[in-house]
Amino acid sequence: MIDFANLKESHKAHKEEIEEAVLRVCRNAQFIMGSEVESLEKELAEFVGGGYAVSCSSGSSALLLALMALGVKVGDEVITTPFTFIATAEMIALLGIKPVFVDISLEDYNLDCDLIEQAITPKTKAILAVSLYGQPPNLEKLEHICKERNLKLILDGAQSFGAEFLGRKDSTFGAIATTSFFPAKPLGCYGDGGAVFTQEESLAKKIASLRLHGEKSRYVHQFVG
C-alpha cells in the first residue's frame, strides 16, 4: 500500500534543515509571530508572484479571516460548492451567512460557472470557489462574473497551493485567496497552519489586524477579530 502522504519520509529528506529551523525558534523564544513568521509571509508573497500574504493558524481560519475582511455579514449569501471539505461551508455558516450551493462541473469537479448566474440574488455578496485535486476552477470566468455582478471572489486553494491558471499562481486571483498548511496539503507544516493572500494593501492590513483580535496597535483594537 502506498501512503497518501508519508510525512516521516518527508521529514527524513529535509531533516537537518527543518530541525535547525525548529531549534532556531526555540533559541530566540519567539513562539508567537516573530521574525520567522515575517520571513515566511515575505517568501510566500514572493512565491505566488506578488501581493501580500498573511499567515494564520489553519486553512479554516484563513477562510474565516477572508469573509470577515470583506465585510460579509449575517443575512448575506455566499455562493459555494457542495463538493468540498466541510470547512468551506462551515466558515460561511459560522458567521451567520447563508451558503448557497451551486453544483459542480463533471469535467473537473469544480464549481460549474454556467450555473452561478441563476443562484445570484440581491443578498449575494461573494463567490467562494474551491480548488480540487490540485486543480483550480475556471478563475477567469469567475472573475468575470464577479466583476459583472459586483461580487467578491474568494478562492479556497487549500488543495492547489502553487498551481497556475493562465500563467499566474492561483493565489493571485480574486479579492482574496486562502490556503492550508495542514500536513497532507501541497505545502504542509508541523501542526496546522494557513495563509491568506490578497493584492490589496488595505485588505492585507485588515486581515493582519483581524488575525490579532482586531489589533491596531498594542492593546488598541479596531475590529472584533
C-alpha positions as CSV (number, residue, x, y, z in Angstrom):
1,M,0.0,0.0,0.0
2,I,1.3,3.5,-0.9
3,D,0.7,6.2,1.7
4,F,-1.2,9.3,0.5
5,A,1.3,11.4,2.4
6,N,4.4,9.8,4.0
7,L,5.3,12.5,6.5
8,K,8.1,10.5,8.1
9,E,9.9,10.1,4.8
10,S,9.4,13.8,4.0
11,H,11.0,14.7,7.3
12,K,14.0,12.4,6.6
13,A,14.5,14.1,3.3
14,H,14.9,17.6,4.9
15,K,15.7,16.5,8.4
16,E,18.7,18.8,9.2
17,E,17.2,22.0,7.6
18,I,13.9,21.5,9.4
19,E,15.3,20.6,12.8
20,E,17.7,23.6,12.7
21,A,14.7,25.9,11.9
22,V,12.8,24.5,14.9
23,L,15.8,24.9,17.2
24,R,16.2,28.5,15.9
25,V,12.7,29.3,17.0
26,C,13.3,27.7,20.4
27,R,16.5,29.6,20.9
28,N,15.0,33.0,20.1
29,A,11.8,32.1,22.0
30,Q,9.6,33.9,19.5
31,F,6.8,31.3,19.7
32,I,4.0,33.6,18.6
33,M,4.5,35.7,15.4
34,G,8.1,37.0,15.4
35,S,10.8,37.2,12.7
36,E,10.3,33.6,11.4
37,V,6.6,34.4,10.6
38,E,7.6,37.6,8.9
39,S,10.1,35.8,6.8
40,L,7.6,33.1,5.8
41,E,5.0,35.7,4.8
42,K,7.5,37.5,2.6
43,E,8.6,34.3,0.9
44,L,5.0,33.2,0.4
45,A,4.1,36.5,-1.3
46,E,7.2,36.3,-3.5
47,F,6.5,32.7,-4.4
48,V,3.0,33.4,-5.7
49,G,4.2,36.4,-7.7
50,G,3.5,39.5,-5.5
51,G,0.8,41.0,-3.4
52,Y,0.5,40.2,0.3
53,A,0.5,37.1,2.4
54,V,-0.8,36.9,6.0
55,S,-0.3,33.6,7.8
56,C,-2.7,32.2,10.4
57,S,-3.5,29.1,12.5
58,S,-5.3,27.0,9.8
59,G,-7.0,26.9,6.4
60,S,-10.3,27.2,8.2
61,S,-9.1,30.4,10.0
62,A,-7.9,31.7,6.6
63,L,-11.4,31.3,5.2
64,L,-12.9,33.0,8.3
65,L,-10.5,35.9,8.0
66,A,-11.3,36.3,4.3
67,L,-15.0,36.5,4.9
68,M,-14.6,38.9,7.8
69,A,-12.2,41.1,6.0
70,L,-14.6,41.5,3.1
71,G,-17.4,42.5,5.5
72,V,-19.8,39.7,4.6
73,K,-22.3,39.6,7.5
74,V,-25.3,37.9,8.9
75,G,-28.1,37.7,6.4
76,D,-25.8,37.9,3.4
77,E,-25.4,35.0,0.9
78,V,-22.2,33.4,-0.4
79,I,-22.2,31.0,-3.4
80,T,-20.0,28.0,-3.0
81,T,-19.7,24.3,-3.9
82,P,-21.1,21.3,-2.1
83,F,-18.2,19.2,-3.2
84,T,-15.5,20.2,-0.7
85,F,-14.3,19.7,2.9
86,I,-16.9,20.9,5.4
87,A,-14.7,23.9,6.5
88,T,-15.6,25.8,3.3
89,A,-19.3,26.0,4.0
90,E,-18.8,25.8,7.8
91,M,-16.9,29.1,8.0
92,I,-19.7,30.7,6.0
93,A,-22.4,29.4,8.4
94,L,-20.3,30.2,11.4
95,L,-20.7,33.9,10.6
96,G,-24.4,33.6,10.2
97,I,-24.1,33.9,6.4
98,K,-26.2,31.7,4.2
99,P,-24.2,29.2,2.0
100,V,-25.8,28.9,-1.4
101,F,-24.7,25.7,-3.1
102,V,-24.2,25.5,-6.9
103,D,-23.4,22.2,-8.5
104,I,-20.1,21.1,-9.9
105,S,-19.0,20.5,-13.4
106,L,-18.4,16.9,-14.3
107,E,-15.4,17.9,-16.4
108,D,-13.2,19.0,-13.4
109,Y,-15.5,18.6,-10.3
110,N,-15.1,22.3,-9.6
111,L,-17.8,24.9,-9.3
112,D,-19.9,25.0,-12.6
113,C,-19.6,28.6,-13.7
114,D,-22.5,28.2,-16.1
115,L,-24.9,27.6,-13.1
116,I,-23.8,30.5,-11.0
117,E,-25.8,33.3,-12.5
118,Q,-29.2,31.7,-11.6
119,A,-28.1,31.4,-8.0
120,I,-27.3,35.1,-7.5
121,T,-29.8,37.2,-5.5
122,P,-29.8,40.7,-4.1
123,K,-28.3,39.2,-0.9
124,T,-25.3,37.6,-2.7
125,K,-22.1,39.2,-1.7
126,A,-19.4,36.8,-2.7
127,I,-18.5,33.6,-4.5
128,L,-16.3,31.2,-2.5
129,A,-14.8,28.8,-5.1
130,V,-12.7,25.8,-4.3
131,S,-9.7,24.1,-6.0
132,L,-9.8,20.3,-6.0
133,Y,-7.1,17.7,-6.5
134,G,-4.5,20.4,-7.2
135,Q,-6.7,22.0,-10.0
136,P,-8.1,25.5,-9.7
137,P,-11.6,26.2,-11.0
138,N,-12.1,28.5,-14.1
139,L,-10.8,31.6,-12.4
140,E,-11.1,33.7,-15.5
141,K,-14.9,33.1,-15.7
142,L,-15.4,33.5,-12.0
143,E,-13.6,36.9,-12.0
144,H,-15.7,38.0,-15.0
145,I,-19.0,37.0,-13.2
146,C,-17.9,38.8,-10.0
147,K,-16.9,42.0,-11.9
148,E,-20.2,42.0,-13.8
149,R,-22.4,41.4,-10.7
150,N,-20.3,43.4,-8.2
151,L,-19.4,40.4,-6.1
152,K,-16.2,39.4,-4.3
153,L,-14.3,36.3,-5.3
154,I,-12.6,34.2,-2.6
155,L,-10.6,31.1,-3.7
156,D,-10.2,28.3,-1.2
157,G,-6.9,27.0,-2.6
158,A,-6.1,24.5,0.2
159,Q,-5.6,21.7,-2.4
160,S,-3.8,23.8,-5.0
161,F,-1.1,25.9,-3.5
162,G,1.5,26.6,-6.2
163,A,-0.8,25.7,-9.1
164,E,-1.1,28.1,-12.0
165,F,-4.1,29.3,-14.1
166,L,-3.3,31.2,-17.3
167,G,0.3,31.6,-16.3
168,R,-0.5,33.1,-12.9
169,K,-0.4,31.4,-9.5
170,D,-4.0,30.8,-8.4
171,S,-3.3,32.6,-5.1
172,T,-3.2,35.9,-7.0
173,F,-6.8,35.6,-8.3
174,G,-9.9,37.1,-6.7
175,A,-10.2,39.6,-3.9
176,I,-8.7,37.1,-1.5
177,A,-7.3,33.6,-1.9
178,T,-6.6,31.2,1.0
179,T,-4.6,28.1,1.6
180,S,-4.0,25.4,4.2
181,F,-0.7,24.1,5.6
182,F,-2.3,21.0,7.1
183,P,0.5,18.4,6.9
184,A,-1.0,16.5,4.0
185,K,-1.5,19.6,1.8
186,P,0.8,20.6,-1.1
187,L,2.9,22.6,1.3
188,G,2.4,21.1,4.8
189,C,3.6,22.4,8.2
190,Y,4.4,20.8,11.5
191,G,1.0,21.0,13.2
192,D,-1.6,23.2,11.4
193,G,-1.5,26.5,9.6
194,G,-2.8,28.6,6.8
195,A,-2.4,31.8,4.9
196,V,-4.5,34.5,3.2
197,F,-3.4,36.2,0.0
198,T,-4.5,39.5,-1.5
199,Q,-3.3,42.1,-4.0
200,E,-4.8,44.9,-2.0
201,E,-2.7,46.6,0.8
202,S,-5.8,47.8,2.7
203,L,-7.2,44.3,2.8
204,A,-3.9,42.8,3.9
205,K,-3.7,45.3,6.8
206,K,-7.3,44.5,7.8
207,I,-6.6,40.7,7.6
208,A,-3.5,41.1,9.7
209,S,-5.4,43.1,12.3
210,L,-8.3,40.6,12.4
211,R,-5.8,37.8,13.0
212,L,-4.7,39.6,16.2
213,H,-8.1,40.3,17.7
214,G,-8.6,43.4,15.6
215,E,-5.4,44.9,17.0
216,K,-4.4,48.3,15.6
217,S,-1.5,48.8,17.9
218,R,-0.6,47.2,21.2
219,Y,-3.8,46.9,23.3
220,V,-5.7,49.2,20.9
221,H,-8.4,47.2,18.9
222,Q,-10.4,48.4,16.0
223,F,-12.3,45.3,15.0
224,V,-13.8,42.2,16.6
225,G,-11.2,39.7,15.3
